[in-house]
Amino acid sequence: MGLDHPPGLLVSDFYDLSLAQWRYRQDAVAISERADSYVGSAILGIPVMLGLLGLVLLLVALWRAGFAPAWVPTVFLLGSVASSFGPSSLLTFTLGIASCLATLGYVGLKILKISADEWKHGVPPVTGLAGARPRVQ
C-alpha cells in the first residue's frame, strides 16, 4: 500500500512505466522479475507490513475505546489482506483499497467533527449493534 515509503514507490513507478513501454517486452519482463528477486525487494516490504499492522492495532484500539464501531478494524483488515495478498486483479486491488479508504475516512471525518468541548471532556462511546463492545469495569 505504500503507507511507509511513498517516495520509493514513486521512483519505482517511473521504472515500471519505462519497462512497460519498452519495445522488447520479454527483456522488460525478465528485468522486472530479476529486480523482484533481490533481497532488498523483500526487505522493503517489511515497513509496509509493519505500517499495516500498526494501523490495524490503532483501529482495534479505537474500537475498544468506544470511538469506532467494530466494522472499522474488520473492514480495514479485510481490505488490506485483499489488496496485498489477494488475486492480482484490478477489481480485488480496487475493492481492497476502497475499503481501507472508507474505514480511515470514517475515522478521519469523525475526528474532524469533534467539538472543542468533546476534545476537552471526551467523546461518548459508540453504542448499538455495530458499536463498540461493552466495557468491563
N, C-alpha and C positions, 0 to 999 in steps of 0.2 A: 504493500500500500504506500510505501514511501513516507511513512509518518516521521521517521527519524533522520533521513538523509535525502531530502528532495534535490539539493544541488547535484549530487552524484547521479540521481536518476535523470535529471535534465540533461546532463552531459551524455549519458548512455543513450538517451532518446535520439540525439543527433547521430551518434554512432550507428544505432539500429536503422535509422532513416536512410543514412548513407548506404548501408549494406542492402537495404530493401530496394533501393533504386539502382543498384549496380547491375550492369547487363549480364555479368557472369553469375547467374543465380546459384549454381551448385557451389561455386567458390565462396559466395556470401554465406550460404548455409553452413558450410564447413568452418568458416571463420567464426561465425556466431556460436556454433556448438563447441568449438575449441575454447573460446573465451569462457563459456559456461563451465568448462571442466576444470578451470583453475581453482585452487583452494580459496583464493581471495574472494571469488564469487560467492562461495558458501559463507565465508566469514561476514560478508556484507549483509547477509540475511539475518544475522543474529540481532542487530539493533532493531530491525523491523519487527521480528518476533517478540522481542522484549517490550517494544513500544505497544504492540497489540495486547500483550499480556497486561501491561500497566493500565491500558485503557479499560480492559475488561474488569480488572480489580477495582478501578475507580468507579465504574458504573455499578458494580456489585455493592461497593461501599455507599454509593448514593441511594441505592435501593434499601440497604439495611438501615440507613439513617432516616428513611421515610421521605426522601426528597424526590425519588423517581419510582415509577411503578416497575413491577417485576419484568415486564416485557422489554424494558430498555436494555439491561445487560444481556438478556436472552437473544434478542434480535441482533444486537451488535455482534455477539459471539458467532451466531449462525452466519451472518453476513461476512464476517472476517474469514471464517472457515471456507465458505463457498467461494469467495473471491481469491483466496490464497491457495487453497488445496483442491477446489472443485475441478470439474472438467474444464479444459481450456476452450471456452466459448465466449463469445461476446455477451450472450444472454446471462450466463452464470456470473461473469465478472460484473456486468451492469447491475444485476439484481443484488449481488453481494455488496457492492459499493453503495448502491442506493439505500440499502437497509442500514448500513453503517452511518451514512449521512443523515438518515431520518432520526436515528437514535441520538446522535450527537447534536443534531439540530434541535430536537425536543429539549434536551438538557440545556443547550445554549439559550434558547428562547425563554425557557423557564427562569434561568438565571437573570436574563435581561429584564424580566418582568418583576423582579423582586423589588419591593418598595424600600425606602430608606428605613422605615420602621421595622420591616421584616429583616433587613440586614442587621439591625441593632438587637432585636429580640429573638430572632429565629423564624424559620418558615414552618407553618404547620405541616405535619406529615401527610403524605398521600394516603387516602383511605379508599376502601371499596375493593371489589373483586380484583381489579388489575393493579391495586396499590401495593404498598409495602407490607411485609409480613408483620404480625403483631410483635411488639417489643416485650421482652422478658424483663421483669422488674427484679 
